[in-house]
């Protein structure tokens, strides 16, 4: 019985958006029984990829026009165009810091309270002022409430015109057709009040997964979304999705996966390497290990709710204490006002992943964006790898509630 209770606690962090708020349940066609994956997402610290692409196109147009003037001008402009394109591509590929908005609406896991909406607006405005351009949400976060808040905050802030908003389709068992994806996207755009910059399948289903990929392509064709991705997909499923999307004339832009010093499995089983091969951005959710890597918890100070059992296991483990101590040592070497949480984010970025930690106050936003200003050395990353490898993991891939295979096709859907 004790083992069963612990097992339940381990997958609770992966339940997103189960806020039992009747008013939200009525507005959405989702049931509070929807067990969806936790999510977060990447976010650019500077211009969005769409702006970058436009800049590259402008440079190319300038080269074409200059060719009619003189060979010298054409050659010079060609060099500028090449440099601009390479810079834009390098910036697009660089790991970024965004904001994950799971807590903006979720009352079960994160104890969301509508009374705090004004503080969340201030968090959003501060993040935009600090150059955060990417916000990740999902239709199940607060059963649509998170999307509504981001849409509202963006409309109230003139500086938010250029931000990117990513959201996710919940692959619930009764959703089996491409049109289900399209209709869900329409409702998300209504709540957001804008087209979707990145639309992702939140987690695998036990069937009909290929229909979802066609649904994503349909969303692109209809102008509902700009880019498409997946979340919690394993290597084989991601490759299959990428192939089908290419057949439909679009590409897989990203795979949002759990990745942290306490959950490094995607680095060990080839998933991150496969993302690189497909040129799909790795969006690391829970990069702070559900707060465990902040270094703030101890035997006498534990989080409330489902995270408590996980924290108790870690803080009682000597190896975990060594990991936190190593993170503090690296923070001291980096200098400045650096703490373990920022080292945890910088570690993910050193592995090539963009990070989308959550933030419920301005202080957390300020902490989250600090890793944009420094990079860990290879030696520091190796020390962190070694310390983390010695910590028994409280959450293992096999304990997560995602379907491992498509029951009809046999396709492996989830591995970490």
N, C-alpha and C positions, 0 to 999 in steps of 0.2 A: 504493500500500500504506500509506503514511503517513497519507493522508486516511482510508482505511477504518479504520485503528486509532483515529484520533481520533474518528471518527463513533461507533465502538463505545463509546469512553469516555464520550461525551456522553450516551448513553442509559442507561449503567449506573446513574446516580443514580436512575433511575426503576424499577429492579428492586428490589422489596421482598420481604423475607421468604424469601430463598432460602438459608436456613441448612441446610446439608446434614447434619442431625443425624438419624440413623436412628430414634432413639426418638420424635422428633417426627413423622417421616414415617409411622410406624406408627399413631400416635394419630389423625392426620388423614387424610382421604381425598384429600389434595392431593399432587400430585407436585412434586418439587423442580424440575421443569421449568416450574413456574408462574411466568410473568413478569408480576408485578403492579406496579401503579403505586406510587410512593412516596406516603406519606400523612402527614398530620399533621392537626391540627384545632383548632377554636376552643375557648375555655373561659372560662366566666364567672369573674370575680374575686369575685363575691359570691354571692347566692342563685341557685339554678337557676331556669330559666323555669317549671318545674312548681310550685315554691314560690311564684313570683311570681303565677302564674295563680290559685293557691289563695287568695293574699292578696286579689287583686282580687275573686274570687267571694265571699269572706267580707265584704268591704266592701259588695258589692251586697246580700247577705242582710241585713246590718245596716240598710241603707236601707229595704228592704221591710218589715222589722219595725217600724222607727221610724215609718213612715207611719201606723200604727194608733194612735200616741200623740198627736202633735200636728203641725200644719203646720210650726211652727218647728223642732222636732226633725228632722222629715223633711227640711227644707231644708238644715239644717246637716249632717246625715248625708249628704245627696246630694252636697254639696260635698266632703266627706271622701272619699266613694266615687269621685267623679270624679278627685280629686287622686291617690288611691291607684292607680286604673287607669292614669292618664296616667304616673305615676312608674314603675309596673311595665312599661308598654309602652316607655318611654324607656330603662329599664335593659335590657330585652330586646334592643332595637335597638342598644345601645352596643357598639362593638368590645370584645372580651374577650381575655384571655390564658389559654391552656390549656397542656397538656403533650402533645406528640406522642410516642408510645411505639414508634416504628419500631425504635429502637436496643435496645429491651428484648426481645431474643431474636434479632435478626438478626446472624448471624456472618459473612456474606459482606461486607456493606458497612460495618457498624459494629463488627465484631470482638467480638460479644457473647461473654461467658464466664460460665458459670453460677456461677463462683467469686465473681462480683461481685453476686450477687442480693441479698445483705444490704445492700450500698451502695445498690442500686436501691430497696430497701424504705425506707431512710432518706430517699432523694430523694422518694419518694411521700409519706411522713409529713410531711416538711418542707413540701412543696407544699400539702398539705391544711391544715396549720397556718397557712400564709400566705394562705389563702383561695382557692386554686386549686380550682375545682369541676369542671373539664372535662378528661377524659383521652381521647385518641384512639388507637385501635389498629386492628388488622385481622387477619383470620384467617390471612393469609399472613405476617405478621410473626413470623419464627421458626417458621412453620408451626404457629401456635397458642400458642407459648410466651409471647408478649407478653400475650395475653388471660389466660392462666393466672396470670401474675405479677400483673397488675392485680387480678384476682379474689381472689387470695390476700392481697395487701396490703390490699385494701379490707375483707376479712373480719377481718383482724387489727387494724384501726384503727377504734375506735368512732366517731371523728369523721368517718369517711368515708361515713356513712349517706346523706348528702345529695348526694354527688358525682354527676355525670353521666358515663357511659362511652359513647363512640361506637366502633363497630367497622364493618367493611366486608366486603361479599361480593365475592369474586374472580370476575369474569365470565370464566371460563375457557371455551375453545371447546366443550368437551363438556357444559357446563352450558347447557341450552336450554329449560328448563321453569320455570314459577312454583314448582313444588314443590322445585326445586333451591335456590331462594332460601330457602324455608321450612326445608328440612332443614339448610342451612348455618347459618341463624339459631339453630336448636335446638342445634347443636353449639357455637356461640359462647356461648349462654347457659349451657351446661353448663360450659364452660371458665371463664367469668366468674362463675358461681354466682349470677346475677341476670338480670333482664330487661335488654334493651338500650335505652338511652335514645335513641340516634340510630343508625339502621342505614342504611348508605350502599352504593350500587353503586360499587365501587372504581374502575372504569375501563370504558370502552365495550368491547363485543364487536363482532366483525364481522357478527354476526347475532343474532337472537332478543332484541334489547334490550327490545322491548315486553313480552315475557314476564317479564322481570325486574321491570318496574314493577308488573305484576299480583302478582308474588311479594312485593314490598314491601308492597302493600296487604293481601295475605293475612297477612303477619306482624303487621300492626297489628290485623287482625280477630281473630287468634288470641291476642292479648295478649303476643306475644313481644317486641315493640318498642313504644316510645312515639311516636317520630318517625322520619321517613325522609328520606333525602337522596341525592345523587349526588356523584360525584367525577370530575374530569377530563372533565366534559361540556362541550361547546360550547353556543353560544346555541340553535341549532335543537333539539338533543337535549334540552336542559334544558326548553325550552318544551313539547316533546312529552311528556316525562315528567310535567311539572306538570299538563298537561291530563288525561292518563290517570289520575293519582292523584286529581285532583278528581272525575273520573267515578266513582271507587271510594270516594269519601267521605272522603279524607284529603288532605293537602297536602304539597308539597315544602318541606321546612324549610331545606335548605342545599345548597350546591355547594362542595365542597372542591377548590380549584385551586392550582396553583403561582403564587405571586405574591411578588415582591421587587423591590428596586431593580435587580437584574440580570436579572429576568424579569418585565417590566411589561406583557406583551402583552395580558393580560385587560383592562387599562385602556384599551388602544388599539383593540381590536376590538369593543367593545360588550358583552363578557361580564359585566363587573361591573355595567354599567348594567342589563342584563337581569335580573341577580339582584335588584337593587333593585326593579325593576318587578314581579317575582314575589314580593317579600317573602321571598326565600330568602337566608339568611345566607351571606356569603362567608367561607369558612374557608381561610385562607392557609397552605398548607404550604410548607416550605423558605423561610420568610421571611428567613432569614439567608443565602440563596444557598448552601446546603450548607457553611456556615461561612466562605465567602469574605468576607462583610460584617462579620465580627468584627474585621477589621484585624490579625489575629495572624499571617497568613502573609506570607512574603517569599521572595526568591530562595534564601535559606539555611535557611528553615524552611518545609517543605511538608507537607501531610497525606499519610498513607500510603494505599495502595489506589486505587480508581477516581477519587477526587477529585484525585489528584496532578496529572493532566494538565490538568484544569480550572484548578487553582490556578496552575500554571506559565504558562498563557496569560494569566491576569489579572495576576499580579504583575510580568510583563514589560511590561505595557502602561502607558504614562505616564498615559493617561486614567483608568485604574483607580486609580492612585495619587492623582490629583486628587480622585476620588470619595471615597476614604477620608479624605483630608485635609479635604474639605468636611464629611464626617460628624463628624470630630473637632472642627472649628470649631463646628458646631451643638451638639455635646455640651457644649462649654465654655460656650456661650451658655445652655443649659438649666441648667447648674450641677449641683452635687451630684456624687456618684460616677457620672457618666454616661459611656458609652463608645460606640463605633460600633455595636456589636451592638444596644444599646438604641435607638439612633437608627433603625436598620433596622426594628426592630419598630414603633416609634412612627410611622414613615412608612407602613407598611401600615395601621395603625390610623387614621391620618389620611385614608387612602383609603377608609375604611369597612369594612375587613376585620378579622375576629377572627383572631388568630394562634395557632398551635400549634407553637412551636419545641420541639425535643427537649431533653432534659436527662438527663445521666448522673451528675451530682454536685450537691451542694447549692449550690455556688457558681453553677452555671449556672441553677438555679431562681431564686436571688436576683437574678441579672442579668435573667432573662426577665421577671420581674414588675415591675421598675423602671418600665417605660413606663406602668403604671397610675397613676403619680403625677404625670405631666406630659403636656402636649399640645404638639405642634409648631405654630408659627404658619404662616399661609399663605405668608409670605415664606420661611420656612425650608424648607417643603415644595417651593416653587418652585426654590430653589437646589439642593436634592437632585435634583429632577427634571432640571434642566439638566445637572448633573454626570453623572448616570447615563446620560442620553441620548447622551453622547459616548463611552461605553464600548462597544466591539464585544462582542456577547454570545457567550459560549462555548457556551451551550445555546440552540438555536432550536426553536420549536414543530415544524417539519417534521422535525426529527431524532428526536423522541420516538416511541416504538414503538406508540402507540395506533392502533387502526383509525380511519381518517378518516371512513368512511361505513359504514352498514349495507348489506351487499351485496344484500339482498333488497328492502329498502324504499327505498334510495337516500338515507335521512336522513343528513344531515351530523352526525357524532357528536362530533368533536373539532376544536377550532380552536387552543387554546393551553393 
